[in-house]
Amino acid sequence: MVNAELVLFALNASHDYGERVARNLGQLLERHEEREFEDGEHKARSLANLRNKDAFVVQSLYSDMKESVNDKLCRLLFFIGALKDASAASVTAVIPYLCYARKDRKTQPRDPVTTRYVAALFEAVGTDRVVTVDVHNLMAYQNAFRCRTDHLEATGLFVQHFAGALADSDITVVSPDPGGVKRAERFQAQLSRRIGRPVASAFVEKYRAGGVVRGSALVGEVKDRTAIIFDDLISTGGTIVRAARACRENGARRVLAAATHGLFMGKAEALLSEETLERIVVADTVPPFRLPPEAVGSKVILLDTTPFVADAIRRIHSGGSLVNLMEG
């Protein structure tokens, strides 16, 4: 509904991110209330009239020290339901990091396909549209939801960063596993266009047996070049370390890593002392709260996605083109 008024909410867990999105939109976050009850239940409601308005709700779905991923998912679902009951014309869930996106198929007998179940929950409370950034498996995401979906690729932000930082380098973009080759190729093509010269490509083998990830063979040319390992997320960091060591062993002069979502789980802090890896660049869809604060700005570079997300919200509301946003 193009002519409806746009209102923007951010639940408390994503308030800081939502505030930055709001500033980039040139408006204030809409007021809401979140209450906790003694038995662990909670409620959230808008404090504004929503009748015939287009509501956008920001909530990134990752676990932190205060709320689990399931807490955040449940709160978002209940809040969307409350907005629909308050007669909002439409409700769009803006989810910078979408939970359960990696459990998108059966890998063992009787396995759940949790991505599809999460989609059904959003549809059940009346969500009109879901917007997310660099989901793990785009095809699974698009097939799981029956409501409208928009997928924002942060590739352009990484291209902008590396084009300036590596203007005079011979570059190879490396996928840390065969499954991420297409993602890395999109980054490679955009970076090549931006710097006006060819960028090479490579990938590292990866296979899993008995729950253990193995494989270190590298296909492609990295010798005497700057290798950028490009992926959608960093969890424990094991995949990145394995790829970084393979690049160094094959003669890479510099090895950098880039991923949209920096979860930094478990022993991921060991990435900071990994000698083969010079720098890690991640987006702010998940804040790097599990890393020492002094690491951010030195070995770990954080890219701001909020202007990009705000522009996407503006275009969705006004009927503008998201294709032009991501290509530009």
QUIJOJO-V619973 format. One record per backbone hydrogen bond with DSSP energy under -0.5 kcal/mol. NH is the residue of the N-H (numbers start at 1). CO is the residue of the C=O. E is the energy in kcal/mol with one decimal. If there is no record, write none. Layout:
# QUIJOJO-V619973
NH & CO & E
NH & CO & E
This chain:
# QUIJOJO-V619973
4 & 1 & -1.3
7 & 54 & -2.8
9 & 56 & -3.1
11 & 58 & -1.6
14 & 11 & -1.9
15 & 12 & -1.5
18 & 14 & -2.7
19 & 15 & -2.7
20 & 16 & -1.6
21 & 17 & -2.0
22 & 18 & -2.6
23 & 19 & -2.3
24 & 20 & -1.8
25 & 21 & -1.3
26 & 22 & -0.9
26 & 23 & -0.6
27 & 22 & -2.3
30 & 8 & -3.7
33 & 45 & -2.8
35 & 43 & -2.8
37 & 41 & -2.8
40 & 37 & -2.2
43 & 35 & -2.0
45 & 33 & -2.2
47 & 31 & -2.4
52 & 87 & -2.3
53 & 50 & -2.2
54 & 5 & -2.8
55 & 53 & -0.8
55 & 90 & -2.8
56 & 7 & -2.4
57 & 92 & -2.8
58 & 9 & -2.5
59 & 57 & -0.5
59 & 94 & -2.2
61 & 97 & -2.5
62 & 60 & -1.1
64 & 67 & -2.6
72 & 68 & -2.2
73 & 69 & -2.3
74 & 70 & -2.5
75 & 71 & -2.5
76 & 72 & -2.2
77 & 73 & -2.4
78 & 74 & -2.5
79 & 75 & -2.2
80 & 76 & -2.5
81 & 77 & -2.3
82 & 78 & -2.1
83 & 79 & -2.3
84 & 80 & -2.3
85 & 81 & -2.2
86 & 82 & -1.3
87 & 84 & -1.6
88 & 83 & -1.9
89 & 50 & -0.5
89 & 53 & -1.6
90 & 53 & -1.3
92 & 55 & -2.8
93 & 129 & -2.7
94 & 57 & -3.4
94 & 92 & -0.6
95 & 93 & -0.7
95 & 131 & -3.5
96 & 94 & -0.6
99 & 97 & -0.5
101 & 98 & -0.8
103 & 100 & -0.8
104 & 102 & -1.2
107 & 105 & -0.6
111 & 108 & -1.8
114 & 112 & -0.6
115 & 103 & -2.1
116 & 113 & -1.0
117 & 113 & -1.2
118 & 114 & -2.6
119 & 115 & -1.9
120 & 116 & -1.9
121 & 117 & -1.7
122 & 118 & -1.9
123 & 119 & -2.2
124 & 120 & -2.1
125 & 121 & -1.3
126 & 123 & -1.3
127 & 122 & -2.1
128 & 91 & -2.1
129 & 91 & -1.3
130 & 148 & -2.1
131 & 93 & -3.0
132 & 150 & -1.9
133 & 95 & -0.8
133 & 96 & -0.8
134 & 152 & -2.6
141 & 137 & -2.3
142 & 138 & -2.6
143 & 139 & -2.1
144 & 140 & -1.8
145 & 141 & -1.3
148 & 128 & -1.3
150 & 130 & -2.4
152 & 132 & -3.0
152 & 150 & -0.6
153 & 151 & -0.5
154 & 152 & -0.6
156 & 153 & -0.5
157 & 154 & -1.1
158 & 154 & -1.3
159 & 155 & -2.5
160 & 156 & -2.4
161 & 157 & -1.9
162 & 158 & -2.8
163 & 159 & -2.6
164 & 160 & -1.2
165 & 161 & -1.9
166 & 162 & -2.6
167 & 164 & -0.6
169 & 166 & -1.5
171 & 169 & -0.6
172 & 226 & -2.5
173 & 200 & -2.7
174 & 172 & -0.5
174 & 228 & -2.9
175 & 202 & -2.4
180 & 177 & -1.4
181 & 178 & -1.4
184 & 180 & -2.4
185 & 181 & -2.6
186 & 182 & -1.8
187 & 183 & -1.6
188 & 184 & -2.7
189 & 185 & -2.7
190 & 186 & -2.1
191 & 187 & -2.6
192 & 188 & -2.4
193 & 189 & -2.1
194 & 190 & -2.2
195 & 191 & -2.4
196 & 192 & -1.4
197 & 192 & -1.1
200 & 171 & -2.2
202 & 173 & -1.9
203 & 219 & -2.0
204 & 175 & -1.9
205 & 217 & -2.7
207 & 214 & -2.3
209 & 212 & -2.4
212 & 209 & -1.7
214 & 207 & -3.2
219 & 203 & -3.1
220 & 218 & -0.6
221 & 201 & -0.6
222 & 220 & -0.6
224 & 251 & -3.1
225 & 222 & -2.1
226 & 170 & -3.2
227 & 225 & -0.6
227 & 254 & -3.0
228 & 172 & -2.6
228 & 226 & -0.5
229 & 227 & -0.6
229 & 256 & -3.2
230 & 174 & -2.6
230 & 228 & -0.6
231 & 258 & -2.3
234 & 261 & -2.6
241 & 237 & -2.4
242 & 238 & -2.3
243 & 239 & -2.0
244 & 240 & -2.8
245 & 241 & -2.5
246 & 242 & -1.7
247 & 243 & -2.2
248 & 244 & -2.3
249 & 245 & -2.6
250 & 246 & -1.1
251 & 248 & -2.0
252 & 247 & -2.4
253 & 225 & -2.0
254 & 225 & -1.3
256 & 227 & -3.1
257 & 279 & -2.4
258 & 229 & -3.0
259 & 281 & -2.3
260 & 231 & -0.8
261 & 232 & -2.3
262 & 260 & -0.7
263 & 234 & -2.2
263 & 261 & -1.0
264 & 234 & -1.4
265 & 235 & -2.5
268 & 265 & -1.8
270 & 267 & -2.2
271 & 268 & -2.3
272 & 269 & -1.8
273 & 270 & -1.0
274 & 271 & -0.9
275 & 273 & -0.7
277 & 274 & -1.3
278 & 255 & -2.9
278 & 276 & -0.6
279 & 255 & -0.7
280 & 299 & -2.9
281 & 257 & -2.9
282 & 280 & -0.5
282 & 301 & -2.7
283 & 259 & -0.8
283 & 260 & -1.4
284 & 303 & -1.4
285 & 260 & -0.5
286 & 283 & -0.5
289 & 287 & -1.9
291 & 288 & -1.5
295 & 292 & -2.1
296 & 292 & -0.6
296 & 293 & -0.9
297 & 295 & -0.5
297 & 300 & -4.1
298 & 295 & -1.4
299 & 295 & -0.6
300 & 295 & -2.4
301 & 280 & -3.0
301 & 299 & -0.5
303 & 282 & -2.7
303 & 301 & -0.5
305 & 303 & -0.6
309 & 305 & -2.6
310 & 306 & -2.6
311 & 307 & -2.2
312 & 308 & -1.9
313 & 309 & -2.4
314 & 310 & -2.4
315 & 311 & -2.2
316 & 312 & -2.6
317 & 313 & -2.5
318 & 314 & -2.0
319 & 315 & -1.5
320 & 315 & -2.4
322 & 320 & -0.5
325 & 321 & -0.8
326 & 322 & -2.2
327 & 323 & -2.1
328 & 324 & -1.7
